Amino acid sequence: MSDNTITLQIDNTHFKRDMERFAKQSETHFKKAIREATFRMVKHAKLKVRNYTRSSKVKSGFLINNITPTIMSNGLTGEVISKAAYSQAFEEGTRPHGIVVKNKKVLAGPYRGRPSGWNVSKGSAGMGFATYGKKVHHPGTRPHPFMYPAWKYAIQEFEKLMRAALK
């Protein structure tokens, strides 16, 4: 019988130096990829919100201005948060629900910006107002996802950046 052994010999000091250099280089590339992917996610999320709200009646930019990035853990973690209180409702939509007056006599607002499908009293419409009564049934809102698509985009960008760094 022949001896079929495989011998692998590694120069420990040379290998160690190469691994330390690779770890430093990779950590730098990794941190750069995290930072870049995080900021691209913010940009993509803001762009999605801008596209959804382009033709809307509200133009304050509050939701867009409250999408903020944070880089933490010495550059190894990127986080994007939407701090607007209604972010989840915008992202996921809302179910139909009732709205009841608390501190007013009736629900009212400008006639021009009234929600479609809500009953408006004819007398108030002539004066430019829309009064709805003490209780209304809100039909809900459809979802406008902006964070999830931005997260998916950022993951793809991160993978591309890491592949390019490891070449």
Backbone hydrogen bonds, N-H to C=O, Kabsch-Sander energy under -0.5 kcal/mol:
donor,donor_aa,acceptor,acceptor_aa,energy
4,N,2,S,-0.8
5,T,3,D,-0.8
8,L,6,I,-0.5
9,Q,7,T,-0.5
12,N,10,I,-1.1
15,F,11,D,-2.7
16,K,12,N,-2.5
17,R,13,T,-2.2
18,D,14,H,-2.3
19,M,15,F,-2.6
20,E,16,K,-2.6
21,R,17,R,-2.4
22,F,18,D,-2.6
23,A,19,M,-2.7
24,K,20,E,-2.4
25,Q,21,R,-2.6
26,S,22,F,-3.3
27,E,23,A,-2.6
28,T,24,K,-2.1
29,H,25,Q,-2.3
30,F,26,S,-3.2
31,K,27,E,-2.9
32,K,28,T,-2.3
33,A,29,H,-2.6
34,I,30,F,-2.5
35,R,31,K,-2.6
36,E,32,K,-2.7
37,A,33,A,-2.7
38,T,34,I,-2.4
39,F,35,R,-2.3
40,R,36,E,-2.2
41,M,37,A,-2.0
42,V,38,T,-2.0
43,K,39,F,-2.2
44,H,40,R,-2.5
45,A,41,M,-2.8
46,K,42,V,-2.6
47,L,43,K,-2.1
48,K,44,H,-2.3
49,V,45,A,-2.3
50,R,46,K,-2.6
51,N,47,L,-2.4
52,Y,48,K,-2.2
53,T,49,V,-2.5
54,R,50,R,-0.8
56,S,53,T,-1.5
59,K,57,K,-0.5
65,N,61,G,-2.7
66,N,62,F,-0.9
66,N,63,L,-0.7
67,I,64,I,-1.3
68,T,66,N,-0.8
68,T,81,I,-2.9
70,T,79,E,-2.5
72,M,70,T,-0.5
72,M,77,T,-2.8
76,L,72,M,-0.6
76,L,73,S,-1.4
77,T,72,M,-1.9
79,E,70,T,-2.8
81,I,68,T,-2.6
83,K,66,N,-2.9
83,K,81,I,-0.7
87,S,84,A,-1.8
90,F,86,Y,-2.3
91,E,87,S,-2.7
92,E,88,Q,-3.1
93,G,89,A,-1.8
94,T,141,T,-1.7
97,H,138,H,-1.9
99,I,136,V,-2.7
101,V,134,K,-2.6
107,L,133,G,-2.9
109,G,130,A,-1.5
111,Y,128,G,-2.4
114,R,111,Y,-1.4
118,W,115,P,-1.3
121,S,131,T,-1.6
125,A,121,S,-1.7
126,G,122,K,-1.4
127,M,123,G,-0.6
127,M,124,S,-0.8
128,G,125,A,-1.3
129,F,124,S,-2.3
130,A,109,G,-3.1
131,T,129,F,-0.5
132,Y,107,L,-3.2
133,G,107,L,-0.8
136,V,99,I,-2.4
138,H,97,H,-3.3
138,H,136,V,-0.7
141,T,94,T,-0.9
144,H,90,F,-2.4
150,A,146,F,-1.0
151,W,147,M,-2.6
152,K,148,Y,-2.5
153,Y,149,P,-2.2
154,A,150,A,-2.5
155,I,151,W,-2.3
156,Q,152,K,-1.9
157,E,153,Y,-2.3
158,F,154,A,-2.7
159,E,155,I,-2.4
160,K,156,Q,-2.2
161,L,157,E,-2.6
162,M,158,F,-2.5
163,R,159,E,-2.5
164,A,160,K,-2.4
165,A,161,L,-1.9
166,L,162,M,-1.8
167,K,164,A,-0.8
